[in-house]
Amino acid sequence: MHIPPYHKKVTWQRFFVGMLFGGIIAYCTLLYMYGEMYEQLLKENREYRTELTELKSLNETLLQDKKDLNEKSNEPLTVETLEITIANKEEFRLDRLIVHDLEEMVKKEIKHIIGRDISIIDKSDDLLISSIENKNYTVDEFTYSFEVEKLSIISQTVKLTLHAELAD
């Protein structure tokens, strides 16, 4: 029994080369889809972890504040949440994960104001602004500094709008 020499025919050679290129394209497509899916899962995981730590610290702070409130029944409103936005994230083309990490670093820097009286925060807003602006934040070998564009206290939420700059 003899195996025919298909490798010498041009039509079979084109068929085998087409299969090779098709396999390479399919593998590249698979790698791209896997990478996109993994990036999305990584983003969700970081958001959930951040939300969990934020809620835990918020819970501890609020429980402590509740104890203090029972002792002092005439205490005024306190800060319960922090909202931080970076105004020029499109200018630096920052990745969502980097923006998230920077926002979390700033929240860690000023998390001590949660549970504080709003009037105290209002009086010491310059101190709060300078504590954010005087610190550099490093993410992925880049160091960022922030300028506070807007600081607003709405009911029990402190909202900060920051302008990011690369620090030298």
C-alpha positions in Angstrom: 0.0 0.0 0.0 1.3 3.4 -1.0 0.5 6.8 0.5 0.1 9.4 -2.3 2.5 12.3 -2.3 0.0 15.1 -1.5 2.7 17.4 -0.2 4.0 17.9 -3.7 0.7 19.2 -5.1 0.1 23.0 -5.0 -3.5 22.7 -4.0 -2.7 20.6 -1.0 0.2 22.9 -0.1 -2.3 25.8 -0.1 -4.7 23.8 2.0 -2.1 23.0 4.6 -0.8 26.6 4.7 -4.4 27.9 5.0 -4.9 25.5 8.0 -1.7 26.8 9.6 -2.7 30.5 9.2 -6.2 29.7 10.4 -4.9 28.0 13.5 -2.6 31.0 14.2 -5.5 33.5 13.8 -7.8 31.4 16.0 -5.1 31.2 18.7 -4.5 35.0 18.6 -8.3 35.6 18.8 -8.5 33.2 21.8 -5.6 35.0 23.6 -7.3 38.4 23.0 -10.7 37.2 24.3 -9.1 35.6 27.3 -7.1 38.8 28.1 -10.2 41.0 27.9 -12.1 38.7 30.1 -9.3 38.5 32.6 -8.9 42.3 32.7 -12.7 42.6 33.4 -12.5 40.0 36.2 -9.5 41.7 37.7 -11.2 45.1 37.7 -14.3 43.7 39.3 -12.2 41.9 42.0 -10.4 45.1 42.9 -13.7 47.0 43.1 -15.2 44.4 45.3 -12.2 44.3 47.6 -12.1 48.1 47.8 -15.8 48.2 48.5 -15.4 45.6 51.2 -12.6 47.4 53.0 -14.4 50.7 52.6 -17.6 49.2 54.1 -15.7 47.6 56.9 -13.9 50.8 57.9 -17.2 52.7 57.5 -19.0 50.2 59.7 -16.3 50.5 62.4 -16.3 54.2 62.3 -20.1 54.4 62.4 -20.3 52.0 65.3 -17.8 54.1 67.2 -19.7 57.2 66.2 -22.9 55.6 67.5 -21.3 55.0 70.9 -20.2 58.6 71.0 -23.7 59.8 69.9 -25.3 57.9 72.7 -23.1 59.8 75.1 -23.7 63.1 73.5 -27.2 63.3 72.2 -26.9 66.8 70.8 -24.1 66.2 68.4 -24.4 67.7 65.0 -24.1 66.0 61.6 -21.0 63.9 60.8 -19.2 62.9 57.6 -20.3 59.4 56.5 -18.9 59.0 52.9 -16.1 60.2 50.7 -16.5 60.6 46.9 -13.3 61.3 44.9 -13.2 62.0 41.2 -10.1 62.8 39.1 -11.1 65.4 36.6 -8.4 65.0 34.0 -8.1 61.2 33.8 -8.7 61.3 30.0 -5.8 63.8 29.6 -3.3 61.3 31.0 -5.2 58.3 29.4 -5.2 56.6 32.8 -6.4 53.0 33.0 -9.5 52.4 35.1 -7.4 50.3 37.5 -4.8 53.1 38.0 -7.6 55.7 38.5 -9.2 53.3 41.1 -5.9 52.8 42.9 -5.2 56.6 43.0 -8.7 57.3 44.3 -8.2 54.7 47.0 -4.8 56.1 48.0 -6.4 59.6 48.5 -9.3 58.0 50.4 -6.8 56.3 52.8 -5.0 59.6 53.2 -8.2 61.4 54.4 -10.2 58.6 55.9 -9.8 60.0 59.3 -12.5 62.6 58.6 -15.2 59.9 58.4 -17.3 60.3 61.6 -16.1 63.8 62.2 -18.4 66.8 62.7 -19.1 68.6 59.4 -18.5 72.0 61.0 -15.0 70.9 62.0 -14.3 69.7 58.4 -15.7 73.0 57.1 -13.4 75.0 59.3 -10.3 72.9 58.5 -10.9 72.5 54.8 -7.5 74.2 54.0 -5.7 71.6 56.1 -7.6 68.8 54.3 -6.7 70.3 50.9 -3.0 70.8 51.8 -2.8 67.2 53.1 -3.9 66.0 49.7 -1.9 68.4 47.6 1.4 68.0 49.6 1.6 64.2 49.2 2.8 62.3 46.1 1.1 59.0 45.1 3.0 56.3 43.3 1.2 53.8 41.0 3.0 51.6 38.5 6.3 53.5 38.7 4.6 56.9 38.0 4.3 59.5 40.7 1.2 61.7 40.7 0.4 64.8 42.7 -3.1 66.3 43.0 -4.6 69.8 43.1 -8.0 70.1 44.6 -10.3 71.8 42.1 -13.4 71.5 44.2 -14.3 70.5 47.7 -17.9 70.3 48.6 -19.8 69.0 51.6 -23.3 67.8 50.7 -25.4 66.5 53.6 -23.0 63.9 55.0 -20.8 63.3 52.0 -17.5 65.0 51.2 -17.0 65.3 47.5 -13.5 66.1 46.1 -12.7 66.8 42.5 -9.0 66.5 41.9 -6.7 67.5 39.1 -3.8 65.0 38.6 -0.3 66.0 37.6 2.8 63.9 37.1 5.3 64.7 39.9 9.0 65.0 39.0 
